[in-house]
Amino acid sequence: MKVPSNEITRSMLKNSLILGLFAVVIVGLVAAVHLATAERIEQAGREAKSRALGEILPAGSYDNQLLDSTVPAFDPELLGKPKPAPAYVATLHGEPSAVILQATAPDGYSGAIELLVAVQADGRLAGVRVVKHSETPGLGDKIELARDPWIRGFEGRALGDPDDAGWTVRKDGGQFDQFAGATITPRAVTHAVHRALQYFDKHRDELLVTRKDTDG
């Protein structure tokens, strides 16, 4: 029995509409899941970054949200970055208390080493943390606080303490320890921290601003 062509056409249209509706629903569900997942990932990343920034500063030394208080920092020579990166300004009772700079040591043993360098308003280091590196496990990775307390040796230091010649490892006549079997990594980090301090000294007035200052 031959099916009329108009019935075939209607059936094809019906199936096409069902498939189209199904595709729209699937795309909508995928988009909704992606959006929800992206928001959770972004929030988790923000919380992790906020913790990392907060841990580098002494307890009670600031009372603002660091991620929401930034100024641009840019100097490829002193900070090692080809593009501007935000510097995080810590404040206490409305007054700048410290700034956290993002710096790169380009000359690590296995590549660039990404750092956070926290400088108090008086120019002394509050702390330094390594946030990304590819150094050799068991040797160069001692720049991580979780592996070794070496990185805490910068705390309290400043330009002039030591003098410029002292801002390198002891093997080079400086005042900072190297690791057994690994000199390149700590040397690179020490030089990068020194350069970050020089950047702070050069741009102190631009860095130590509050939202009130920038709003006029």
C-alpha positions, 0 to 999 in steps of 0.5 A: 500500500502506497503512503501518500506523499503528503503524509510522508512530508508531514512525518519528515517535518514532525521528525525534523521538529523533534530532532531540532527541539532535542538539539536545542534542549541538549545545547541549552543543558550543555551551556547551563552546565558549562556556565555553572562549572565555569563559575565554580572554577572561577570562584575556586580559583579566586579563593585559592589566589586570595589564600595564597596572597593572604598567607604571604603577609603577617596576620593582622597586617591588613584588613582589605580584600587583596584581590579587589585592591590592585594597581598595574605594575610593569617593568620587563627588566625589573619584574621579568614580565612582558606585560603589565600585571596587577600588584595587590595593595594591602591596607590597614585601617585605610592606609597602605601597609604592603604591596604584593608584586608578581615577578618572574625569574626568567633564568631558572635551571629548567625555565621561568620561576613565577613569584609573589613578592610582598613588600611592606610599606617601609620597604622591607620584605614581608615574604616571598612565595614561588607560585609556579616553576619547573625546577628539578624535584629533590633539588631546585624544588626546595624553593617551595615553602612546602619542601624547604624553609629556604624561601623564608630567608628573605623575610625582613630584608630590604634594599641595602640589607644586604648591599647590592653585592650581597643579593646573590648566593654565598657561592657568588659572594652573597648572603643567601644559601644555595642548595647542595647540587643546585645553585642556579635555581636559588641564584635566579630567585634571589636576583628576581627578589632583589629586582622586585625590591628595586621596582618597589623603591622606584615606584613606591608612590604609585604602588602604595595607593588606596581606593580612596586615593585613586577615586580622588 
